Amino acid sequence: MAIRKEDLYKMVESLSAEDKKAAFDFMEFLVERSKNKKPESWQKIDELESDNDPLTEEELKQLESKDGYFSGEDAKREFGLQVDLP
């Protein structure tokens, strides 16, 4: 399916500033994925020294939760928060 660049531009222009950031982040991910390489942020994580500390009780509880994972960005967008969350 051929997509015209103009249509993409129109779609992006119609987004709120917050949604433009999310669209940019996703497009950046797609570009990196198309190059078959890890995103730079993942490479930085791979370079970090291993954390051998055992998980806390709270971390284990979160890990075993059936509620799933909710990122700070997701929470900010979902609840219209005005603060930056991790």
C-alpha positions in Angstrom: 0.0 0.0 0.0 1.5 3.3 -1.1 1.3 6.2 1.3 1.7 9.7 0.1 4.1 11.8 2.2 1.6 14.6 2.1 -1.0 12.5 3.8 1.5 11.6 6.6 2.4 15.3 7.0 -1.3 16.2 7.3 -1.9 13.6 9.9 1.1 14.7 12.0 0.0 18.4 11.7 -3.4 17.5 13.0 -2.0 16.0 16.2 -1.6 17.8 19.6 1.9 18.6 20.7 1.9 15.7 23.1 0.7 13.3 20.4 3.3 14.6 18.0 6.0 13.6 20.5 4.5 10.1 20.7 4.3 9.9 16.9 7.9 11.0 16.6 9.1 8.4 19.1 7.2 5.7 17.3 8.6 6.7 13.9 12.1 6.8 15.3 11.6 3.3 16.6 10.3 2.2 13.2 13.3 3.7 11.4 15.8 2.0 13.8 13.9 -1.3 13.5 14.1 -1.1 9.7 17.9 -0.8 9.9 17.8 -4.1 12.0 19.7 -2.4 14.8 18.9 -1.9 18.5 17.7 1.6 19.5 20.6 3.7 21.0 18.9 3.7 24.4 18.9 -0.1 24.4 22.6 -0.2 23.5 23.4 2.1 26.4 21.5 -0.3 28.7 23.5 -3.2 27.4 26.7 -1.4 28.2 25.8 -0.8 31.9 27.3 -3.0 34.6 25.0 -5.8 35.8 22.8 -5.2 38.7 23.1 -8.2 41.0 20.8 -6.9 43.7 17.9 -9.2 44.5 14.5 -7.9 43.7 12.6 -6.2 46.5 9.3 -7.5 47.8 7.5 -4.7 45.9 9.4 -5.4 42.7 8.4 -9.1 42.9 4.8 -8.1 43.5 4.8 -5.9 40.5 6.5 -8.5 38.4 3.9 -11.1 39.3 1.0 -8.7 38.9 -1.7 -9.6 36.3 -2.3 -5.9 35.8 0.6 -5.5 33.3 3.1 -2.8 32.9 2.2 0.9 32.6 5.0 3.3 31.6 5.3 6.8 32.9 4.6 8.2 29.4 1.5 6.0 29.1 0.2 7.2 32.5 0.9 10.8 31.6 -1.0 10.5 28.3 -3.8 8.3 29.8 -4.5 10.6 32.7 -3.6 13.9 31.2 -0.8 14.5 33.8 1.3 17.6 33.6 4.4 16.0 35.2 7.2 13.9 33.8 7.1 10.3 35.1 9.9 7.7 34.9 
